[in-house]
Amino acid sequence: MSESGPSPRKAAATVSTFIDPSVYEAIYHASIDGILIANEDARYVNANDAACEILGRTREELIGQEVGIFVEYRDDARVLWEKALRAGSLSAEITVLRPDGTRCELEFSGVTQIQPGLHMILIRDLTRRRSLEEQIRNASKMEAVGRLAGGVAHDFNNLLMVITSYTELMLDVMGEGDPLRRKAQEVLNAAARAASLTRQLLAFSRKQVLDPQVHDLNLLLREMAKLLGRVLGEDVQLNLELGAGLGMVYADRGQIEQVMMHLAVNARDVMPEGGTFTVRSRNAEFDNFLAQRPESPAPGGYVVLSVEDSGAGMSKEVLEHLFEPFFSTKGMGKGTGLGLAAVYGIVKQSGGFISVDSEQGKGSVFHMYFPRHARVPQQEAGGTGLVATHARDIVVLLVEDEDVLRQAVKDFLEARGYNVLSACDGAEALGTASKFSGKIDVMVTDLVMPGISGRVVAQELNKIHPETRIMYMSGYSDGAVLENAAIDESSTLLQKPFHLDALSAKIREVLGEQAGNTAS
């Protein structure tokens, strides 16, 4: 049987014979990979534009130079060149030095004798790819640390809850003149500092639960001053210039701490020989005219948090990409490029706006605008001077798998006049509820428990006692855990550790009563 045409191999050969040399020339100059041509003396005789850009040198500077002269380790370059000549081709990774002193990681491929006496070298810049790989590895490490911190925080918060609960109960029965009262108060204060430390550690790994509340920003900044000083180091002077009569902001405390930590770390890195880190706060008003400017916040009152460093400042090119994820001016392995992206996201999530003023050699100032809130901040309830009050006999179903904590909360609520039904898990809670003929006003349940979760318990309880309001409590700090629990808008979450009086106030709140309404 005869063939109707040339074989594919012959056809390919025939086609290649008729390709105009100008096509190869166009490919040579348009290639995004660097292409260099060397002669038998191992010297460059030509280079395309991409090779010039990668190596940071002009074509005139490259032609005539010995192959491998720009490689960081010259001996390695000579060995690779000799291997390529013997084998006909070779691929490897090398590091070259640019004229500005920066290191550039390259993928190198050599093909010898492309024409008699001529050899071709292909180079591809791997620097950005290596940087992204390192950033992904760092982000994965941060994720792993965050998961560990979140798991430890659950157990730690439960322990803190036991400590604070029993300390509050002791303070409740101690008179003002009791010699042990001051010591018990110090235990409570230490537990509060431990809870704050947990929040700050979780802020680094972005594993804290979002709990927006009305805050006095000046108070938060003063409380963070010591930690900021440690992050900045002894060579950086911390200045607080906080405005009087500052308005309130509605935001998550952990996120505000996270913003300040990221900015402090960035400032420390740009001031290796020391400098100043100044934090300012003030009120600001944006009218309709100002709000029409690009990227300006909506009209209204704002609380402005400004953070200034005396570092080297930033160029316009850097400012254009400053808040992009994975963008970093730090060297490889010295940053993930996620810090300022997180700062931007937090400020925007809080309904605010952020701007940056910076010039090279003149430092940088970050201005963060948070909408001013009219409400006064919620005062954390302490464990002193508690008066047993109740508006009526309220029945509370308490579900907590930690025995010691369940007993402490039960003792407290009963001392406040509540009628408490307690259960160690979901199954016991549903059994107790099915036998109880009266009205159950509120169920306070741990969200994550062995066996039946708090969410499932709430769903089943609603079939038996549809009148019951639901309050969850959790020591977990991983937002994914809480999100998977699918808490609906009609329920409330208390993050452990919390003060017991805050629990009592929250119970009255979910029942539609004013927290301040009391009766003897």
Secondary structure as the mmCIF struct_conf table of DSSP 4:
data_model
#
loop_
_struct_conf.conf_type_id
_struct_conf.id
_struct_conf.beg_label_comp_id
_struct_conf.beg_label_asym_id
_struct_conf.beg_label_seq_id
_struct_conf.end_label_comp_id
_struct_conf.end_label_asym_id
_struct_conf.end_label_seq_id
BEND BEND1 SER A 4 GLY A 5
HELX_RH_AL_P HELX_RH_AL_P1 PRO A 8 THR A 17
TURN_TY1_P TURN_TY1_P1 PHE A 18 PHE A 18
BEND BEND2 ILE A 19 ILE A 19
HELX_RH_AL_P HELX_RH_AL_P2 PRO A 21 ALA A 30
BEND BEND3 ILE A 32 ASP A 33
STRN STRN1 GLY A 34 ASN A 39
TURN_TY1_P TURN_TY1_P2 GLU A 40 ASP A 41
BEND BEND4 ALA A 42 ALA A 42
STRN STRN2 ARG A 43 ARG A 43
STRN STRN3 TYR A 44 ALA A 47
HELX_RH_AL_P HELX_RH_AL_P3 ASP A 49 LEU A 55
TURN_TY1_P TURN_TY1_P3 GLY A 56 GLY A 56
HELX_RH_AL_P HELX_RH_AL_P4 ARG A 59 LEU A 62
TURN_TY1_P TURN_TY1_P4 ILE A 63 GLY A 64
HELX_LH_PP_P HELX_LH_PP_P1 GLN A 65 GLN A 65
STRN STRN4 GLU A 66 GLU A 66
TURN_TY1_P TURN_TY1_P5 VAL A 67 PHE A 70
STRN STRN5 VAL A 71 VAL A 71
BEND BEND5 GLU A 72 TYR A 73
HELX_RH_AL_P HELX_RH_AL_P5 ARG A 74 ALA A 87
BEND BEND6 GLY A 88 GLY A 88
STRN STRN6 SER A 89 LEU A 97
TURN_TY1_P TURN_TY1_P6 PRO A 99 ASP A 100
BEND BEND7 GLY A 101 GLY A 101
STRN STRN7 ARG A 103 GLN A 115
TURN_TY1_P TURN_TY1_P7 PRO A 116 GLY A 117
STRN STRN8 LEU A 118 ASP A 125
HELX_RH_AL_P HELX_RH_AL_P6 THR A 127 VAL A 173
TURN_TY1_P TURN_TY1_P8 GLU A 176 GLY A 177
TURN_TY1_P TURN_TY1_P9 PRO A 179 LEU A 180
HELX_RH_AL_P HELX_RH_AL_P7 ARG A 181 SER A 205
TURN_TY1_P TURN_TY1_P10 ARG A 206 ARG A 206
HELX_LH_PP_P HELX_LH_PP_P2 GLN A 208 LEU A 210
STRN STRN9 PRO A 212 HIS A 215
HELX_RH_AL_P HELX_RH_AL_P8 LEU A 217 LEU A 232
TURN_TY1_P TURN_TY1_P11 GLU A 234 ASP A 235
STRN STRN10 VAL A 236 LEU A 242
HELX_LH_PP_P HELX_LH_PP_P3 GLY A 243 GLY A 243
TURN_TY1_P TURN_TY1_P12 ALA A 244 GLY A 245
HELX_LH_PP_P HELX_LH_PP_P4 LEU A 246 GLY A 247
STRN STRN11 MET A 248 ASP A 252
HELX_RH_AL_P HELX_RH_AL_P9 ARG A 253 VAL A 270
TURN_TY1_P TURN_TY1_P13 PRO A 272 GLU A 273
STRN STRN12 GLY A 275 PHE A 286
HELX_RH_AL_P HELX_RH_AL_P10 ASN A 288 ALA A 291
TURN_TY1_P TURN_TY1_P14 GLN A 292 GLN A 292
BEND BEND8 ARG A 293 ARG A 293
TURN_TY1_P TURN_TY1_P15 PRO A 294 GLU A 295
HELX_LH_PP_P HELX_LH_PP_P5 SER A 296 ALA A 298
BEND BEND9 PRO A 299 PRO A 299
STRN STRN13 GLY A 300 ASP A 309
BEND BEND10 GLY A 311 GLY A 311
HELX_RH_AL_P HELX_RH_AL_P11 LYS A 316 GLU A 320
TURN_TY1_P TURN_TY1_P16 HIS A 321 PHE A 323
BEND BEND11 GLU A 324 GLU A 324
TURN_TY1_P TURN_TY1_P17 PRO A 325 PHE A 326
BEND BEND12 LYS A 330 LYS A 330
HELX_LH_PP_P HELX_LH_PP_P6 GLY A 331 GLY A 331
TURN_TY1_P TURN_TY1_P18 MET A 332 GLY A 333
BEND BEND13 LYS A 334 LYS A 334
BEND BEND14 GLY A 337 GLY A 337
HELX_RH_AL_P HELX_RH_AL_P12 GLY A 339 GLN A 349
TURN_TY1_P TURN_TY1_P19 SER A 350 GLY A 351
STRN STRN14 PHE A 353 SER A 358
TURN_TY1_P TURN_TY1_P20 GLN A 360 GLY A 361
BEND BEND15 LYS A 362 LYS A 362
STRN STRN15 SER A 364 HIS A 373
BEND BEND16 ARG A 375 ARG A 375
HELX_LH_PP_P HELX_LH_PP_P7 VAL A 376 ALA A 381
BEND BEND17 GLY A 383 GLY A 385
BEND BEND18 ALA A 391 ARG A 392
STRN STRN16 VAL A 395 VAL A 399
BEND BEND19 ASP A 401 ASP A 401
HELX_RH_AL_P HELX_RH_AL_P13 ASP A 403 ALA A 415
TURN_TY1_P TURN_TY1_P21 ARG A 416 GLY A 417
STRN STRN17 ASN A 419 ALA A 423
BEND BEND20 CYS A 424 ASP A 425
HELX_RH_AL_P HELX_RH_AL_P14 GLY A 426 LYS A 435
BEND BEND21 GLY A 438 GLY A 438
STRN STRN18 VAL A 442 ASP A 446
BEND BEND22 LEU A 447 VAL A 448
BEND BEND23 PRO A 450 ILE A 452
HELX_RH_AL_P HELX_RH_AL_P15 GLY A 454 ILE A 464
TURN_TY1_P TURN_TY1_P22 PRO A 466 GLU A 467
STRN STRN19 ARG A 469 SER A 474
HELX_RH_AL_P HELX_RH_AL_P16 GLY A 479 ASN A 484
TURN_TY1_P TURN_TY1_P23 ALA A 485 ALA A 486
TURN_TY1_P TURN_TY1_P24 GLU A 489 SER A 490
BEND BEND24 SER A 491 SER A 491
STRN STRN20 THR A 492 GLN A 495
BEND BEND25 LYS A 496 PRO A 497
HELX_RH_AL_P HELX_RH_AL_P17 LEU A 500 VAL A 510
TURN_TY1_P TURN_TY1_P25 LEU A 511 GLY A 512
TURN_TY1_P TURN_TY1_P26 ALA A 515 GLY A 516
#
